[in-house]
Amino acid sequence: MTTAKERAAALKAKLAKAHPDAPRDSAELASLSTQAMLRDAGYPITEEPPQLDVRLHGRAVPGHEVPVREATSILGTVQEAVSACGQAVAKKATAAGAIHSAILRATELRFSPALGFGSVVFHLGGTAEPVTGDEIPETTGSDTLLDLVFRTLFKVINTAQVDDPAKASPVDDLRLLGPRTAKHLNDLAKAITESEIDVDFVWRSRVERSRATLGRRGALALKDAIERTKEEITVQNIRGTLSTVSTVVHPQLLTDDGRRINLSVDPEGAAHLGAYFNRRVEVQVEQKRSWSVTTGRESFNHKLLRIEYIDGRADAADQQVIANPTDSERA
């Protein structure tokens, strides 16, 4: 027989599913009620600026207070993850170095706190869509960078919170967002698991309204998914000029797109590379991509599998197999 608490939880879940845009807390309900009263009275409704509500609750937030260290740790990692994701969404992701100033400005959040029952809510204002007043009607309402960021981040967070391998995994999305975003999401998950504080996110803008929740269970699943993205092995074909040949140091390939790649090869294999020195070649490599959760920096290792000329002499006699083929090659 179900208890009253279980029946209440089931009813709450049913209502949330039937009304996904229903207010989540008293502050959101009050805001919606005020807007409805003004609209019904015939007053013009001032459009609210874009805003992220971050609600902290759980065992460590029994009333209207939250420890400063925990709150600043969570809010700080949220801002860093938002900026890093903005860089990735804008196709300007880097593993190290400063984030572009335009990305920082577009993803900057500014907060003011408000109290809720058994929780603390931080209202983080975001950058609005630029509107001059001269726009043609119905041409406004395009996605801002923050709209795209929260749509992307919330998908990862909600997938981790569900933690159902049969439905979806956040691993592939994390790889697309890059090591910097994954590093800051890992920091956020760590802050949540250590502080025993759950976090609800609500993003509202002119065109977007979305939500996400990250509790201890989801944070642990997110950390596990991030751990599984730390290493990725792929087989690639790369063209360039073999600029260094040695049995002592790594041979180096100057690629057609200007990169310098050190090729990992044993001394016996390196001894056969002399004929390819300063020649345009195509190499097949096993690329191992690794990154650090601590720093967010990536590192690459390229194991040379095969090399051949590409200047009109690519027959079987001019092809050198350096390492044993991988399982994918055998297939």
Sequence and secondary structure as in RCSB ss.txt:
>XXXX:A:sequence
MTTAKERAAALKAKLAKAHPDAPRDSAELASLSTQAMLRDAGYPITEEPPQLDVRLHGRAVPGHEVPVREATSIL
GTVQEAVSACGQAVAKKATAAGAIHSAILRATELRFSPALGFGSVVFHLGGTAEPVTGDEIPETTGSDTLLDLVF
RTLFKVINTAQVDDPAKASPVDDLRLLGPRTAKHLNDLAKAITESEIDVDFVWRSRVERSRATLGRRGALALKDA
IERTKEEITVQNIRGTLSTVSTVVHPQLLTDDGRRINLSVDPEGAAHLGAYFNRRVEVQVEQKRSWSVTTGRESF
NHKLLRIEYIDGRADAADQQVIANPTDSERA
>XXXX:A:secstr
   HHHHHHHHHHHHHHH TTS  SHHHHHHHHHHHHHHHTT        EEEEEEESTT SSS   HHHHHHHH
HHHHHHHHHHHHHHTT   SSS   HHHHHHT  EEEEEEETTEEEEEEE       S   TT      HHHHHH
HHHHHHHHHHHH  TTT  SHHHHHHHHHHHHHHHHHHHHHHHHHT EEEEEEE SS EEEEEE HHHHHHHHHH
HHHTSEEEEEEEEEEEEEE  SSS  EEEETTS EEEEE  HHHHTT GGGTTSEEEEEEEEEEEE TTT  EEE
EEEEEEEEE SS  SGGGEEE S   HHHH 
